[in-house]
Amino acid sequence: MTARVNLINSAHIAAAISYLDENGVDERNLSHDYCLKADNGHHYPPKEVLRRAFMICTNGPRPKGLIASGTRTAAYLRQRGYRAEKCGELPSCQERLNRH
């Protein structure tokens, strides 16, 4: 994870979640290891949340090389009060996304 990710705050993350609620998540950007469980009970791919939050924060294009691993992404989100957890028995976030 690069230092650029430190520009992202909780408000950017909340805005990213709202954006994904309104626009959905491209299947190519789903997570297979971790899911972010938001207060609304919905699940989101953590890396996609951070990518979108960065785009909102900088008003710029989709970042390249922002996020190195799902483990670090989950830790970063946890430090900001979000619940990022292993998908467990589910093969991907897609199944969780379809449940809400």
N, C-alpha and C positions, 0 to 999 in steps of 0.2 A: 504494500500500500504506500502510496507516495504522500509527501507532505501536503499536497493539494487537497487531500481529503479532509484535512483539519479546517478547511474553510466552511465545511458543512456543519450547520447547527441543527438543533431539534426542530426548529420551525421549517427548515428546508426539507427535513425528512418527512414531517407531517404533510407538507405541500406535495411532496413526491407521492406519498400514499394516496392523497386525494386525486392526483393526476392519474395514477394507475387505476383507481376505482372508476374514474370517468372514461378512461381510454383503453383499459385492459393491458395485458402483458403479452407481448409477442412470444409464441411458443419457443422460439430460439433462445429466449432469455430466461427460461424457467430454471429453477435450482433443483439439483438432485440430492443435495446434502443438507441444506439448511432452509428454514422458513422463518420469516419474520411474522410474528403474530401480533397484529395491531389491536388497539383497544376496542375496535369495532368487531373483533372476532374473526376478521378475514386474515388470510395468509398471503404473504408476498415473497418473491425471491429477493433475498437481501442485497445481492450485488446490483440488481436492477433498481432497487430503491435508492441505493447510494449513487448510482449513475444518474438517475433522474434528479435526485437532490442536488448533485453537483451542477447539472445543467440549469436548474432553477437558481442556484446560488450565484453562478457566474453569468447567467443569461447567455450561455455559449453552447457550442455543439457537444455531441456525445463524446465523453472523454475516452482516450485510449490509455491503457496502462495505469488506470486509477486504482484498481483493486487487484491484489495478488492472489488472495485465497479466500475461500468461504469461511475458514476458521477465523481469520483476521477481520473479515467483514462482520461476522457475527459478534465478535468481541467488541468492535468499534460501536456497533449498534447497542449492545448491552450497556456499554459505558455511558450511553446517552439515554438510558432508561427504557429501551425497547426490549422486547422479548424475542430473541433469535434463538431457535432451537434446531436440533437435528430433526430431519424429517422422520426418522424412526422407521417404522414398517412401511411407510408410504414411499413408493419409488420416486416421486417427484412432487413439487408443489402444485402441479396441475390438478391432481385429485383434490387437494385441499382448496384450491381456488374455486373448483367447481362445486364445493359444498356450501358456499355462502349464498 
